């Protein structure tokens, strides 16, 4: 599973990178800090999964989800936010799952594995 991390906070990307690089079956292919970087990285790196910060700057995230799905119809997208109240909005926009940034590492892995 080729994974691309998209979050404007370097600490979040770093924590996810450290968590996932130790997990069998995951290959981290890149990271992005904004919508433009994500679209370029998705086109270049051909990920199977994007972990997407729901507050990623650059474009409305619902529009970004549509663009990603148009370009890569089989791409799995898991939205992340520190605001759990946006979960339903993210799911309505077409992401496969939602993950709160306050989840434990074990729960993060569980949510990712259940949706890939």
Helices and strands as residue ranges (DSSP letters): E 2-6, H 10-21, E 27-32, H 35-45, E 49-53, H 61-71, E 76-81, G 84-86, H 87-92, E 97-100, H 105-114
